[in-house]
């Protein structure tokens, strides 16, 4: 079905360059619930056909929201998008191509779990418009996978990666650090096993105890040991060192890529580009306004079937936009441009940033290079907390 998609990309004539944007598709289904996850999903696939029909319909209903921007990325997230068949994925992509102008070679990513990626499915995906896989490995130790209630085992993870790397060049894998009982030596083994497969991108996150998750309840009942922030920071620094040695660029707090393999989809969020979120709980951003769909599958389906958009919207104030720019900038290698702060927000904001950042510069957590404020290696793990101290609550 992939070869039936008509590529209606923009031509390279003298037309003015259109703004580029991205589309995120939230697939709210999982085979089973990971103990640490608080994303929106359902373990029942009964309404899968209705959901896919509604995703396609929402694409049509929102075709004018991006002001004719050209789509450069399509990202299937969730949930577990790999529970969909290849033909179901292609049908959604076809709808996007029908209603939007798409660049000639878009980045089209599918998040996937190893247990869904048989060789036949990987082959079929490679023949579809999907050109990037993001595979949720999380750990190469059976004990860790059981503790997190992952649906796959270590053997499936290794077989999946061995096969996927034969069919796809652009692969990212996820790893989680700070897992109770995972020693620093085991964490180094996890990183090395990931590197042995030659993937060009790794996303890695600290195990976080989110509210209303099974993990939180198990820790409260002392069934599972609580996470240790100090150990998480140690393992983060090990990760940074090991991946830098392997020629990965640490381009965002949780993301490492070889040159030419940064995630275009994720980078667009951090660089403040517009994007459209399709599906229950999906978020959108049009430059001045954020919106999000209802976080409930039946309510989402009912609304879309009635040609209604189950959306809430929030217009960002100047303070909101300043705070978001500081937060995202400090997480990335692109940092926070002092010139941009002055131009976009005014001199008061630049003075406030200068005043608030001084103590962190003195503590070797931040530094300024070519009028760009960035985190030091020591400050990277703390970047979200540092950003919060740079936020403006009221104009001064």
C-alpha atoms as a printed R data frame, in Angstrom:
    type eleno elety resid chain resno       x       y      z
1   ATOM     1    CA   UNK     A     1   0.000   0.000  0.000
2   ATOM     2    CA   UNK     A     2   2.967   2.308  0.618
3   ATOM     3    CA   UNK     A     3   3.710   2.630 -3.099
4   ATOM     4    CA   UNK     A     4   0.151   3.878 -3.699
5   ATOM     5    CA   UNK     A     5   0.734   7.045 -1.689
6   ATOM     6    CA   UNK     A     6   0.918  10.084 -3.925
7   ATOM     7    CA   UNK     A     7   3.741  12.390 -2.867
8   ATOM     8    CA   UNK     A     8   2.332  15.912 -3.137
9   ATOM     9    CA   UNK     A     9   5.511  17.602 -1.923
10  ATOM    10    CA   UNK     A    10   6.263  21.185 -2.752
11  ATOM    11    CA   UNK     A    11   8.208  21.891 -5.924
12  ATOM    12    CA   UNK     A    12  11.577  23.625 -5.974
13  ATOM    13    CA   UNK     A    13  10.560  26.517 -8.203
14  ATOM    14    CA   UNK     A    14  10.651  30.176 -7.218
15  ATOM    15    CA   UNK     A    15   7.746  29.721 -4.781
16  ATOM    16    CA   UNK     A    16   8.479  31.256 -1.357
17  ATOM    17    CA   UNK     A    17   9.628  28.674  1.212
18  ATOM    18    CA   UNK     A    18   6.670  27.526  3.301
19  ATOM    19    CA   UNK     A    19   6.853  27.033  7.043
20  ATOM    20    CA   UNK     A    20   7.533  23.416  8.003
21  ATOM    21    CA   UNK     A    21   5.609  21.558 10.655
22  ATOM    22    CA   UNK     A    22   5.087  18.083 12.088
23  ATOM    23    CA   UNK     A    23   2.215  15.719 12.772
24  ATOM    24    CA   UNK     A    24   2.114  13.464 15.824
25  ATOM    25    CA   UNK     A    25  -0.307  10.515 15.893
26  ATOM    26    CA   UNK     A    26  -1.134   9.108 19.336
27  ATOM    27    CA   UNK     A    27  -1.985   5.389 19.202
28  ATOM    28    CA   UNK     A    28  -3.613   4.752 22.613
29  ATOM    29    CA   UNK     A    29  -3.198   0.969 22.837
30  ATOM    30    CA   UNK     A    30  -0.739  -1.332 24.620
31  ATOM    31    CA   UNK     A    31  -0.660  -5.104 25.134
32  ATOM    32    CA   UNK     A    32   0.026  -4.595 28.826
33  ATOM    33    CA   UNK     A    33   0.743  -1.735 31.212
34  ATOM    34    CA   UNK     A    34   4.362  -1.010 32.142
35  ATOM    35    CA   UNK     A    35   4.540  -0.306 35.862
36  ATOM    36    CA   UNK     A    36   6.224   3.103 35.420
37  ATOM    37    CA   UNK     A    37   4.084   4.507 32.608
38  ATOM    38    CA   UNK     A    38   1.516   7.286 33.036
39  ATOM    39    CA   UNK     A    39   0.893   7.935 29.330
40  ATOM    40    CA   UNK     A    40  -2.646   7.588 28.022
41  ATOM    41    CA   UNK     A    41  -3.414   4.094 26.683
42  ATOM    42    CA   UNK     A    42  -5.818   1.171 26.907
43  ATOM    43    CA   UNK     A    43  -4.934  -2.521 27.042
44  ATOM    44    CA   UNK     A    44  -8.208  -3.355 25.261
45  ATOM    45    CA   UNK     A    45  -7.989  -3.378 21.468
46  ATOM    46    CA   UNK     A    46 -11.747  -3.777 20.975
47  ATOM    47    CA   UNK     A    47 -12.222  -0.251 19.626
48  ATOM    48    CA   UNK     A    48  -9.102  -0.285 17.446
49  ATOM    49    CA   UNK     A    49 -10.981  -0.062 14.126
50  ATOM    50    CA   UNK     A    50 -13.181   2.778 15.386
51  ATOM    51    CA   UNK     A    51 -10.111   4.576 16.717
52  ATOM    52    CA   UNK     A    52  -8.247   4.338 13.400
53  ATOM    53    CA   UNK     A    53 -11.302   5.657 11.542
54  ATOM    54    CA   UNK     A    54 -11.478   8.581 13.989
55  ATOM    55    CA   UNK     A    55  -7.757   9.363 13.676
56  ATOM    56    CA   UNK     A    56  -8.224   9.588  9.914
57  ATOM    57    CA   UNK     A    57 -11.324  11.742 10.355
58  ATOM    58    CA   UNK     A    58  -9.529  14.079 12.781
59  ATOM    59    CA   UNK     A    59  -6.762  14.562 10.209
60  ATOM    60    CA   UNK     A    60  -9.452  15.741  7.761
61  ATOM    61    CA   UNK     A    61 -11.226  17.931 10.333
62  ATOM    62    CA   UNK     A    62  -7.976  19.721 11.208
63  ATOM    63    CA   UNK     A    63  -6.453  20.050  7.743
64  ATOM    64    CA   UNK     A    64  -6.491  23.865  7.875
65  ATOM    65    CA   UNK     A    65  -4.975  24.325 11.339
66  ATOM    66    CA   UNK     A    66  -1.340  24.601 10.300
67  ATOM    67    CA   UNK     A    67  -1.815  27.549  7.910
68  ATOM    68    CA   UNK     A    68  -0.671  25.565  4.873
69  ATOM    69    CA   UNK     A    69   2.638  24.620  6.502
70  ATOM    70    CA   UNK     A    70   4.531  21.813  4.791
71  ATOM    71    CA   UNK     A    71   4.797  18.608  6.832
72  ATOM    72    CA   UNK     A    72   8.383  17.430  7.356
73  ATOM    73    CA   UNK     A    73   7.832  14.823 10.108
74  ATOM    74    CA   UNK     A    74   5.147  12.269 10.925
75  ATOM    75    CA   UNK     A    75   5.517  10.493 14.246
76  ATOM    76    CA   UNK     A    76   3.509   7.529 15.524
77  ATOM    77    CA   UNK     A    77   3.702   7.532 19.331
78  ATOM    78    CA   UNK     A    78   1.648   6.114 22.137
79  ATOM    79    CA   UNK     A    79   0.848   3.772 23.674
80  ATOM    80    CA   UNK     A    80   2.406   1.217 21.388
81  ATOM    81    CA   UNK     A    81   1.886   2.103 17.701
82  ATOM    82    CA   UNK     A    82   3.454  -1.200 16.618
83  ATOM    83    CA   UNK     A    83   0.259  -3.007 17.715
84  ATOM    84    CA   UNK     A    84  -1.216  -1.661 14.449
85  ATOM    85    CA   UNK     A    85  -0.822  -3.642 11.254
86  ATOM    86    CA   UNK     A    86   1.334  -2.153  8.500
87  ATOM    87    CA   UNK     A    87  -1.749  -1.572  6.344
88  ATOM    88    CA   UNK     A    88  -3.451   0.332  9.188
89  ATOM    89    CA   UNK     A    89  -0.368   2.539  9.574
90  ATOM    90    CA   UNK     A    90  -0.245   3.162  5.824
91  ATOM    91    CA   UNK     A    91  -3.931   4.120  5.761
92  ATOM    92    CA   UNK     A    92  -3.284   6.854  8.329
93  ATOM    93    CA   UNK     A    93  -0.235   8.084  6.400
94  ATOM    94    CA   UNK     A    94  -2.305   8.164  3.193
95  ATOM    95    CA   UNK     A    95  -4.849  10.410  4.927
96  ATOM    96    CA   UNK     A    96  -2.084  12.829  5.941
97  ATOM    97    CA   UNK     A    97  -0.763  12.937  2.367
98  ATOM    98    CA   UNK     A    98  -4.303  13.525  1.096
99  ATOM    99    CA   UNK     A    99  -4.968  16.544  3.331
100 ATOM   100    CA   UNK     A   100  -1.527  18.096  3.784
101 ATOM   101    CA   UNK     A   101   1.474  19.007  1.656
102 ATOM   102    CA   UNK     A   102   4.406  16.808  2.680
103 ATOM   103    CA   UNK     A   103   8.094  17.333  1.892
104 ATOM   104    CA   UNK     A   104   9.693  14.962 -0.590
105 ATOM   105    CA   UNK     A   105  11.578  12.945  2.040
106 ATOM   106    CA   UNK     A   106   9.775  13.329  5.373
107 ATOM   107    CA   UNK     A   107  11.005  11.654  8.535
108 ATOM   108    CA   UNK     A   108   8.273   9.115  9.399
109 ATOM   109    CA   UNK     A   109   8.866   7.426 12.748
110 ATOM   110    CA   UNK     A   110   7.134   4.450 14.317
111 ATOM   111    CA   UNK     A   111   7.561   3.758 18.016
112 ATOM   112    CA   UNK     A   112   7.676  -0.011 18.456
113 ATOM   113    CA   UNK     A   113   8.169  -2.709 21.063
114 ATOM   114    CA   UNK     A   114  10.445  -5.668 20.284
115 ATOM   115    CA   UNK     A   115   7.682  -8.257 20.773
116 ATOM   116    CA   UNK     A   116   5.710  -6.679 17.904
117 ATOM   117    CA   UNK     A   117   8.604  -6.691 15.446
118 ATOM   118    CA   UNK     A   118   8.822 -10.065 13.775
119 ATOM   119    CA   UNK     A   119  11.060 -10.290 10.712
120 ATOM   120    CA   UNK     A   120   7.999 -10.306  8.441
121 ATOM   121    CA   UNK     A   121   6.645  -7.148 10.051
122 ATOM   122    CA   UNK     A   122  10.016  -5.390  9.886
123 ATOM   123    CA   UNK     A   123  10.284  -6.298  6.179
124 ATOM   124    CA   UNK     A   124   6.775  -4.950  5.547
125 ATOM   125    CA   UNK     A   125   7.530  -1.741  7.464
126 ATOM   126    CA   UNK     A   126  10.720  -1.271  5.432
127 ATOM   127    CA   UNK     A   127   8.609  -1.389  2.258
128 ATOM   128    CA   UNK     A   128   6.127   1.128  3.691
129 ATOM   129    CA   UNK     A   129   6.605   4.905  4.056
130 ATOM   130    CA   UNK     A   130   7.988   4.372  7.593
131 ATOM   131    CA   UNK     A   131  11.705   5.241  7.447
132 ATOM   132    CA   UNK     A   132  12.637   5.477 11.138
133 ATOM   133    CA   UNK     A   133  12.039   3.072 14.026
134 ATOM   134    CA   UNK     A   134  12.139   4.028 17.699
135 ATOM   135    CA   UNK     A   135  12.380   0.751 19.631
136 ATOM   136    CA   UNK     A   136  11.554   0.523 23.340
137 ATOM   137    CA   UNK     A   137  14.313  -1.763 24.608
138 ATOM   138    CA   UNK     A   138  14.694  -0.132 28.087
139 ATOM   139    CA   UNK     A   139  17.166  -2.767 29.371
140 ATOM   140    CA   UNK     A   140  19.088  -5.849 28.275
141 ATOM   141    CA   UNK     A   141  18.645  -7.454 31.714
142 ATOM   142    CA   UNK     A   142  15.712  -9.788 32.323
143 ATOM   143    CA   UNK     A   143  15.406  -8.668 35.964
144 ATOM   144    CA   UNK     A   144  14.891  -5.034 34.910
145 ATOM   145    CA   UNK     A   145  12.307  -5.919 32.264
146 ATOM   146    CA   UNK     A   146  10.295  -7.931 34.791
147 ATOM   147    CA   UNK     A   147  10.505  -5.145 37.370
148 ATOM   148    CA   UNK     A   148   9.069  -2.707 34.787
149 ATOM   149    CA   UNK     A   149   6.510  -5.264 33.478
150 ATOM   150    CA   UNK     A   150   7.735  -4.949 29.900
151 ATOM   151    CA   UNK     A   151   5.994  -7.182 27.355
152 ATOM   152    CA   UNK     A   152   9.242  -8.422 25.783
153 ATOM   153    CA   UNK     A   153  12.253 -10.372 27.032
154 ATOM   154    CA   UNK     A   154  15.973  -9.905 26.400
155 ATOM   155    CA   UNK     A   155  16.135 -12.483 23.603
156 ATOM   156    CA   UNK     A   156  13.295 -10.750 21.731
157 ATOM   157    CA   UNK     A   157  15.072  -7.409 22.148
158 ATOM   158    CA   UNK     A   158  18.314  -8.724 20.668
159 ATOM   159    CA   UNK     A   159  16.645 -10.601 17.800
160 ATOM   160    CA   UNK     A   160  14.514  -7.579 16.967
161 ATOM   161    CA   UNK     A   161  17.522  -5.236 16.822
162 ATOM   162    CA   UNK     A   162  19.608  -7.689 14.816
163 ATOM   163    CA   UNK     A   163  16.826  -7.878 12.213
164 ATOM   164    CA   UNK     A   164  15.775  -4.214 12.261
165 ATOM   165    CA   UNK     A   165  19.327  -2.999 11.604
166 ATOM   166    CA   UNK     A   166  19.394  -5.084  8.402
167 ATOM   167    CA   UNK     A   167  16.345  -3.287  6.997
168 ATOM   168    CA   UNK     A   168  16.531   0.231  8.517
169 ATOM   169    CA   UNK     A   169  19.424   2.687  8.712
170 ATOM   170    CA   UNK     A   170  17.611   5.174 10.936
171 ATOM   171    CA   UNK     A   171  16.900   3.447 14.256
172 ATOM   172    CA   UNK     A   172  16.640   4.830 17.759
173 ATOM   173    CA   UNK     A   173  16.428   2.711 20.881
174 ATOM   174    CA   UNK     A   174  15.296   3.632 24.379
175 ATOM   175    CA   UNK     A   175  17.166   2.781 27.571
176 ATOM   176    CA   UNK     A   176  16.175   3.530 31.166
177 ATOM   177    CA   UNK     A   177  18.712   4.288 33.889
178 ATOM   178    CA   UNK     A   178  18.335   4.547 37.662
179 ATOM   179    CA   UNK     A   179  16.481   1.223 37.898
180 ATOM   180    CA   UNK     A   180  16.605  -0.266 41.444
181 ATOM   181    CA   UNK     A   181  19.234  -3.051 41.692
182 ATOM   182    CA   UNK     A   182  20.873  -2.050 38.388
183 ATOM   183    CA   UNK     A   183  24.547  -1.470 39.247
184 ATOM   184    CA   UNK     A   184  26.755   0.999 37.409
185 ATOM   185    CA   UNK     A   185  28.629  -1.932 35.872
186 ATOM   186    CA   UNK     A   186  25.378  -3.425 34.562
187 ATOM   187    CA   UNK     A   187  24.413  -0.007 33.229
188 ATOM   188    CA   UNK     A   188  27.708   0.130 31.312
189 ATOM   189    CA   UNK     A   189  26.862  -3.321 29.878
190 ATOM   190    CA   UNK     A   190  23.435  -2.019 28.799
191 ATOM   191    CA   UNK     A   191  25.057   0.884 26.963
192 ATOM   192    CA   UNK     A   192  27.668  -1.367 25.333
193 ATOM   193    CA   UNK     A   193  25.025  -3.833 24.129
194 ATOM   194    CA   UNK     A   194  23.117  -0.953 22.555
195 ATOM   195    CA   UNK     A   195  26.292   0.275 20.849
196 ATOM   196    CA   UNK     A   196  27.108  -3.237 19.596
197 ATOM   197    CA   UNK     A   197  24.016  -3.116 17.369
198 ATOM   198    CA   UNK     A   198  25.311   0.027 15.633
199 ATOM   199    CA   UNK     A   199  22.155   2.118 16.011
200 ATOM   200    CA   UNK     A   200  22.717   5.827 15.236
201 ATOM   201    CA   UNK     A   201  20.405   7.241 17.925
202 ATOM   202    CA   UNK     A   202  19.768   6.480 21.605
203 ATOM   203    CA   UNK     A   203  17.143   8.043 23.858
204 ATOM   204    CA   UNK     A   204  17.649   7.468 27.557
205 ATOM   205    CA   UNK     A   205  15.527   8.462 30.525
206 ATOM   206    CA   UNK     A   206  15.736   8.174 34.297
207 ATOM   207    CA   UNK     A   207  13.210   5.822 35.850
208 ATOM   208    CA   UNK     A   208  10.705   8.239 37.366
209 ATOM   209    CA   UNK     A   209   7.987   7.475 39.900
210 ATOM   210    CA   UNK     A   210   4.907   9.031 38.304
211 ATOM   211    CA   UNK     A   211   1.673   9.572 40.280
212 ATOM   212    CA   UNK     A   212  -1.006   6.858 40.095
213 ATOM   213    CA   UNK     A   213   1.275   4.251 38.534
214 ATOM   214    CA   UNK     A   214   1.809   0.688 39.685
215 ATOM   215    CA   UNK     A   215   5.439   1.590 40.401
216 ATOM   216    CA   UNK     A   216   4.373   4.267 42.884
217 ATOM   217    CA   UNK     A   217   2.097   1.797 44.691
218 ATOM   218    CA   UNK     A   218   4.776  -0.932 44.816
219 ATOM   219    CA   UNK     A   219   7.286   1.516 46.293
220 ATOM   220    CA   UNK     A   220   4.743   2.699 48.874
221 ATOM   221    CA   UNK     A   221   4.164  -0.932 49.898
222 ATOM   222    CA   UNK     A   222   7.950  -1.540 49.874
223 ATOM   223    CA   UNK     A   223   7.576  -4.294 47.278
224 ATOM   224    CA   UNK     A   224  10.086  -2.432 45.084
225 ATOM   225    CA   UNK     A   225  12.990  -0.327 46.313
226 ATOM   226    CA   UNK     A   226  12.565   3.408 45.720
227 ATOM   227    CA   UNK     A   227  14.578   5.075 42.957
228 ATOM   228    CA   UNK     A   228  17.812   6.731 44.026
229 ATOM   229    CA   UNK     A   229  18.383  10.177 42.498
230 ATOM   230    CA   UNK     A   230  22.114  10.088 43.227
231 ATOM   231    CA   UNK     A   231  22.486   6.742 41.444
232 ATOM   232    CA   UNK     A   232  20.427   8.064 38.528
233 ATOM   233    CA   UNK     A   233  22.767  11.053 38.201
234 ATOM   234    CA   UNK     A   234  25.836   8.769 38.319
235 ATOM   235    CA   UNK     A   235  24.392   6.581 35.564
236 ATOM   236    CA   UNK     A   236  23.436   9.631 33.502
237 ATOM   237    CA   UNK     A   237  27.051  10.835 33.610
238 ATOM   238    CA   UNK     A   238  28.284   7.340 32.671
239 ATOM   239    CA   UNK     A   239  25.868   7.429 29.720
240 ATOM   240    CA   UNK     A   240  27.139  10.830 28.563
241 ATOM   241    CA   UNK     A   241  30.784   9.714 28.773
242 ATOM   242    CA   UNK     A   242  30.280   6.369 27.026
243 ATOM   243    CA   UNK     A   243  28.201   7.765 24.177
244 ATOM   244    CA   UNK     A   244  30.542  10.700 23.606
245 ATOM   245    CA   UNK     A   245  33.414   8.197 23.289
246 ATOM   246    CA   UNK     A   246  31.320   6.409 20.637
247 ATOM   247    CA   UNK     A   247  30.928   9.674 18.643
248 ATOM   248    CA   UNK     A   248  27.334  10.375 19.638
249 ATOM   249    CA   UNK     A   249  26.341  14.016 20.019
250 ATOM   250    CA   UNK     A   250  24.409  14.810 23.196
251 ATOM   251    CA   UNK     A   251  22.004  17.172 21.461
252 ATOM   252    CA   UNK     A   252  19.207  17.128 24.050
253 ATOM   253    CA   UNK     A   253  19.062  16.116 27.707
254 ATOM   254    CA   UNK     A   254  17.693  12.632 26.964
255 ATOM   255    CA   UNK     A   255  18.796  12.223 23.345
256 ATOM   256    CA   UNK     A   256  22.058  11.244 21.674
257 ATOM   257    CA   UNK     A   257  22.561  10.959 17.937
258 ATOM   258    CA   UNK     A   258  25.296  10.380 15.405
259 ATOM   259    CA   UNK     A   259  25.818  13.285 13.008
260 ATOM   260    CA   UNK     A   260  22.847  13.420 10.626
261 ATOM   261    CA   UNK     A   261  20.629  11.230 12.823
262 ATOM   262    CA   UNK     A   262  19.096  13.669 15.299
263 ATOM   263    CA   UNK     A   263  15.329  13.145 15.591
264 ATOM   264    CA   UNK     A   264  13.789  15.802 13.356
265 ATOM   265    CA   UNK     A   265  10.427  15.314 15.069
266 ATOM   266    CA   UNK     A   266  11.721  15.845 18.598
267 ATOM   267    CA   UNK     A   267  14.090  18.627 17.550
268 ATOM   268    CA   UNK     A   268  11.140  20.555 16.141
269 ATOM   269    CA   UNK     A   269   9.502  20.616 19.599
270 ATOM   270    CA   UNK     A   270  12.641  21.969 21.248
271 ATOM   271    CA   UNK     A   271  13.160  24.542 18.510
272 ATOM   272    CA   UNK     A   272   9.608  25.867 18.906
273 ATOM   273    CA   UNK     A   273   8.213  24.726 15.550
274 ATOM   274    CA   UNK     A   274   4.489  24.150 15.115
275 ATOM   275    CA   UNK     A   275   2.975  20.673 15.220
276 ATOM   276    CA   UNK     A   276  -0.407  18.999 15.119
277 ATOM   277    CA   UNK     A   277  -1.310  16.220 17.556
278 ATOM   278    CA   UNK     A   278  -3.900  13.698 16.367
279 ATOM   279    CA   UNK     A   279  -5.619  11.217 18.702
280 ATOM   280    CA   UNK     A   280  -6.752  11.110 22.342
281 ATOM   281    CA   UNK     A   281  -4.445  13.023 24.730
282 ATOM   282    CA   UNK     A   282  -2.369  14.367 21.802
283 ATOM   283    CA   UNK     A   283  -1.045  17.935 22.122
284 ATOM   284    CA   UNK     A   284  -0.676  20.574 19.400
285 ATOM   285    CA   UNK     A   285   1.140  23.918 19.119
286 ATOM   286    CA   UNK     A   286   0.512  26.629 16.529
287 ATOM   287    CA   UNK     A   287   3.110  29.166 17.684
288 ATOM   288    CA   UNK     A   288   0.919  31.079 20.139
289 ATOM   289    CA   UNK     A   289  -1.566  28.509 21.380
290 ATOM   290    CA   UNK     A   290  -1.378  25.005 22.841
291 ATOM   291    CA   UNK     A   291  -4.242  22.564 22.589
292 ATOM   292    CA   UNK     A   292  -4.858  18.999 23.680
293 ATOM   293    CA   UNK     A   293  -7.436  16.330 22.990
294 ATOM   294    CA   UNK     A   294  -9.537  14.630 25.635
295 ATOM   295    CA   UNK     A   295  -7.658  11.843 27.422
296 ATOM   296    CA   UNK     A   296 -10.409   9.261 27.098
297 ATOM   297    CA   UNK     A   297 -10.866   6.830 24.195
298 ATOM   298    CA   UNK     A   298 -14.703   6.494 24.234
299 ATOM   299    CA   UNK     A   299 -15.203  10.266 24.599
300 ATOM   300    CA   UNK     A   300 -12.695  10.934 21.804
301 ATOM   301    CA   UNK     A   301 -14.376   8.443 19.445
302 ATOM   302    CA   UNK     A   302 -17.876   9.750 20.201
303 ATOM   303    CA   UNK     A   303 -16.893  13.377 19.573
304 ATOM   304    CA   UNK     A   304 -15.044  12.712 16.321
305 ATOM   305    CA   UNK     A   305 -17.895  10.543 15.023
306 ATOM   306    CA   UNK     A   306 -20.138  13.580 15.582
307 ATOM   307    CA   UNK     A   307 -17.676  15.810 13.665
308 ATOM   308    CA   UNK     A   308 -16.685  17.574 16.895
309 ATOM   309    CA   UNK     A   309 -13.128  18.184 18.080
310 ATOM   310    CA   UNK     A   310 -12.748  17.176 21.767
311 ATOM   311    CA   UNK     A   311 -10.092  19.846 22.324
312 ATOM   312    CA   UNK     A   312  -9.101  22.288 25.040
313 ATOM   313    CA   UNK     A   313  -6.988  25.299 24.111
314 ATOM   314    CA   UNK     A   314  -4.675  27.655 25.970
315 ATOM   315    CA   UNK     A   315  -3.225  30.880 24.589
316 ATOM   316    CA   UNK     A   316   0.340  31.352 25.783
317 ATOM   317    CA   UNK     A   317   1.274  34.654 27.416
318 ATOM   318    CA   UNK     A   318   4.611  36.319 26.729
319 ATOM   319    CA   UNK     A   319   5.802  35.004 30.111
320 ATOM   320    CA   UNK     A   320   4.697  31.465 29.144
321 ATOM   321    CA   UNK     A   321   6.602  31.654 25.865
322 ATOM   322    CA   UNK     A   322   9.731  32.999 27.566
323 ATOM   323    CA   UNK     A   323   9.629  30.229 30.184
324 ATOM   324    CA   UNK     A   324   9.125  27.527 27.553
325 ATOM   325    CA   UNK     A   325  12.008  28.845 25.457
326 ATOM   326    CA   UNK     A   326  14.314  28.822 28.494
327 ATOM   327    CA   UNK     A   327  13.217  25.306 29.477
328 ATOM   328    CA   UNK     A   328  13.652  23.779 26.024
329 ATOM   329    CA   UNK     A   329  16.801  25.759 25.210
330 ATOM   330    CA   UNK     A   330  18.698  24.628 28.307
331 ATOM   331    CA   UNK     A   331  17.900  20.993 27.490
332 ATOM   332    CA   UNK     A   332  19.609  21.232 24.091
333 ATOM   333    CA   UNK     A   333  22.982  21.925 22.505
334 ATOM   334    CA   UNK     A   334  21.387  25.023 20.932
335 ATOM   335    CA   UNK     A   335  21.018  26.700 24.320
336 ATOM   336    CA   UNK     A   336  19.218  29.974 25.069
337 ATOM   337    CA   UNK     A   337  20.064  32.863 22.766
338 ATOM   338    CA   UNK     A   338  20.394  36.119 24.715
339 ATOM   339    CA   UNK     A   339  19.858  38.019 21.452
340 ATOM   340    CA   UNK     A   340  16.592  36.127 20.843
341 ATOM   341    CA   UNK     A   341  15.433  36.916 24.388
342 ATOM   342    CA   UNK     A   342  16.045  40.629 23.760
343 ATOM   343    CA   UNK     A   343  14.408  40.608 20.318
344 ATOM   344    CA   UNK     A   344  11.399  38.429 21.111
345 ATOM   345    CA   UNK     A   345  10.688  39.329 24.728
346 ATOM   346    CA   UNK     A   346  12.430  42.630 25.478
347 ATOM   347    CA   UNK     A   347  15.203  44.048 27.607
348 ATOM   348    CA   UNK     A   348  13.474  43.324 30.942
349 ATOM   349    CA   UNK     A   349  13.555  39.609 30.197
350 ATOM   350    CA   UNK     A   350  17.218  39.689 29.147
351 ATOM   351    CA   UNK     A   351  18.166  41.523 32.366
352 ATOM   352    CA   UNK     A   352  16.154  39.042 34.434
353 ATOM   353    CA   UNK     A   353  17.835  36.079 32.727
354 ATOM   354    CA   UNK     A   354  21.269  37.612 33.331
355 ATOM   355    CA   UNK     A   355  20.500  38.191 37.019
356 ATOM   356    CA   UNK     A   356  19.023  34.726 37.637
357 ATOM   357    CA   UNK     A   357  21.734  32.832 35.765
358 ATOM   358    CA   UNK     A   358  24.726  34.358 37.588
359 ATOM   359    CA   UNK     A   359  24.721  31.956 40.533
360 ATOM   360    CA   UNK     A   360  24.564  28.940 38.199
361 ATOM   361    CA   UNK     A   361  27.476  30.281 36.151
362 ATOM   362    CA   UNK     A   362  29.463  30.675 39.375
363 ATOM   363    CA   UNK     A   363  28.584  27.065 40.327
364 ATOM   364    CA   UNK     A   364  29.830  25.834 36.906
365 ATOM   365    CA   UNK     A   365  26.345  24.649 35.957
366 ATOM   366    CA   UNK     A   366  25.816  27.208 33.162
367 ATOM   367    CA   UNK     A   367  28.143  29.107 30.829
368 ATOM   368    CA   UNK     A   368  27.809  31.701 28.079
369 ATOM   369    CA   UNK     A   369  29.372  31.129 24.657
370 ATOM   370    CA   UNK     A   370  28.818  33.549 21.755
371 ATOM   371    CA   UNK     A   371  25.853  35.105 23.566
372 ATOM   372    CA   UNK     A   372  24.246  31.668 24.035
373 ATOM   373    CA   UNK     A   373  23.484  30.423 27.550
374 ATOM   374    CA   UNK     A   374  24.132  26.674 27.874
375 ATOM   375    CA   UNK     A   375  24.409  24.010 30.561
376 ATOM   376    CA   UNK     A   376  27.833  22.604 31.419
377 ATOM   377    CA   UNK     A   377  28.361  18.854 31.548
378 ATOM   378    CA   UNK     A   378  27.850  19.077 35.307
379 ATOM   379    CA   UNK     A   379  24.647  21.091 34.828
380 ATOM   380    CA   UNK     A   380  22.968  18.941 32.162
381 ATOM   381    CA   UNK     A   381  21.313  16.476 34.560
382 ATOM   382    CA   UNK     A   382  19.947  19.429 36.562
383 ATOM   383    CA   UNK     A   383  18.794  21.469 33.556
384 ATOM   384    CA   UNK     A   384  15.053  21.302 34.286
385 ATOM   385    CA   UNK     A   385  15.572  22.467 37.871
386 ATOM   386    CA   UNK     A   386  17.922  25.239 36.753
387 ATOM   387    CA   UNK     A   387  15.404  26.369 34.127
388 ATOM   388    CA   UNK     A   388  12.702  26.611 36.789
389 ATOM   389    CA   UNK     A   389  14.914  29.082 38.670
390 ATOM   390    CA   UNK     A   390  15.235  31.166 35.509
391 ATOM   391    CA   UNK     A   391  11.473  31.280 34.917
392 ATOM   392    CA   UNK     A   392   9.732  34.599 35.223
393 ATOM   393    CA   UNK     A   393   6.562  34.553 37.316
394 ATOM   394    CA   UNK     A   394   5.631  38.235 36.923
395 ATOM   395    CA   UNK     A   395   7.149  41.108 35.010
396 ATOM   396    CA   UNK     A   396   9.716  42.991 37.086
